[in-house]
Amino acid sequence: MTKSIRWILTSIILLFITGIVLFPRIKKQAEPGGEAAKSAPALSQRRLPLNINAVIMKIQSLTDKIISPGVTIPDEEVDLSFESSGKIVSIHFNEGTHVKKGDLLAKINDKPLQAELKKLEAQIPLAKERVFRQGTLLKKDAVSQEAYEQVTTELDKLMADIELVKARILQTELRAPFDGVIGLRLVSEGAYTTPSTIVANLTKISPLKIEFSIPESYVSDVSDGTNITFYMEGSDKMLQKYSARVYAVESKVSLETYTLKVRAIYPNTNEAILPGRFLSVEVVKREIKNALAVPSEAIIPEMGKNIVYVCKNGEAKATEIITGLRTESHVQALEGLMPGDTVITTGVMQLRTGIKVNIDNLKEE
């Protein structure tokens, strides 16, 4: 075998081996899902319109507001207890009912005090008679001034002792300190009570207080007389709206939360709202009647500018806007947009001026 023939055979063998190695890769690229097949659709997709959502700009009101969680609390609330110790002899209220200020709610045994009072009151006529006789004798210089003052002091002391016993008798009575609704009874007749024993809870829920907190940066926006709106879920699972008025603001900011506690008053004339209800409080800081409000997601911050894309003739066009009032979901456009402009709200990071777009969902702001 000549040298040239040997070289040809060697080359054929090498080409055969190379073909065996590269064949799977060439076959994969030629398949419908291969890389070569993928590149062609990708190029064609770039030429297809981008599906987007958009809004049509129109004049509307734009409100800057504070939304904070809150809770309802009673106008007045107290745990009722006796001022003295003793056995409860009578209870004069029904649980869950309205009571008036001064109503007798319960009574403890006062018989020893009543007996002591009668004993002291029985001494009054004699003590007064002594004062009268000593006064008559003093006018005749029959007794000394000191003797007269002594019987007068004894009468005064007797009257003071009587007043003390009457005060102690009053301590055996439990009376309502204000108009309100009395809660569940925690004691029974015959039980021994002390000043630490709670008989029942009394709450005044008309009017009702609304307590909430605001960030310290909004302190200047809320003061006595500020109107608020609060929302709470009703029996029909729908949010119900109520109005109240701020009557007090805490004097200092909380060091733990950096918020300021605020209280508002709500008439609650029909007592439909109970204390302890959680709610959402809304405080309006500022309202602009005629504004163009752009959804926040449509705005792209770019090199210190605010850019939005407007759809014109099926193409996206970048537009710089000057912004004003900002809320949680919208930004006021002072310049750069006009009523009727169609602002793109989705896919904004993929947009460039001149890109074809197809509006899937169009609504009015």
C-alpha positions, 0 to 999 in steps of 0.5 A: 500500500502506497503512502498516498493511499494510506493517507486517504484511508486515514482521512476517511476514518477521521471524517467518519468518527467526526460525523458520529460525534457531531451527528446528535448535536446537528440532529437536535438543532434541526428538530422543531424544538431545537435552537435553530427553530427557537431563534426564528420565532424569537425574531418574529415575536419581536415584531408582534405587538406587545399586549398591555393594559391602559387607562384613559386620563380624565379630570377627577378628585384626588385625595391625600389621606391617612388610613390607620387602624383604630378601636372603639372605647367607652366614653366612661367605664368603671369596675363597680365595688363597695368602699367598705367591707361587709355581707351583701344583703340586696342587689337592685339591678338587672344585668345588661340594662341601663341605669341612671346616675345615682341609682342604688345598685347593691347594698351591704349590711349596715345594721350596726351602723344604723344602731350606732347612729340612733344612739348618737342621735338620741344624745342630741336633745340633752347636748343642746339642752346643756348648751342652752342652760350654760348659755343662760347662766353665762349671761348672768355671769353664773358660769365661766366662759370655759364651761360654756365652751366645753358643752358647746364643743361636746355638741359639735363633737356629737354632731361630727360623730353623727356625720361620720356614721352617716358617711360610713352608712353611705359606703354600704351603698353601691350607686351608679356614678354615671348613666350607662349600661351595667354588665354581668353580675360577679357576686351574689346576695349573701357574699362577703365583699371588700373594696377589692371585690368587683360587683359588675362593670359599668360602661357609657357607650353614648357617645362612643370614643374612637382611638387611633394613632397617626405617624409623627410626620402627620401631627400638624394635620390632626387637631381638635375639631378635625373630622374623620371617617371610620369604617367597620364591617356590618352584619351584612359583611359590608363595610359601613361608613361613619363620621366622627370628630377629633376632640383630643390629641396626645401631648407627646409622641410614643418613643416605641412606635413614633406615633401620636395617639388620637381620640375622636367622639362619635354620638352613637345615639342608638348605641348600635356600636359596642366598645372593643370593635376594631375599625379603619380610620381615614383622615383627609389631609388634602383634596384636589378637585380637578386633577389628572391622577396617574396610577403609580405603576405607570410611572418610571423614575429615570435619571431624576425624571418621571416617565410614562408611556402613552399609546398613540396610533398603536405605538408606545411613546415616552412622555415626561410628567411633572408630578404633584400630590401623591397618594397610595395608588395615584400621582397627580400629573401637573404637566405632560398629560392631557385629559383623554390621553391613554396611559399604559399601566402594564409591561412598562419596563419592556416599552420603548418609544415606537414599540407596537402595542395591543390594548387588552384592557382599557378603562377610565381613571 
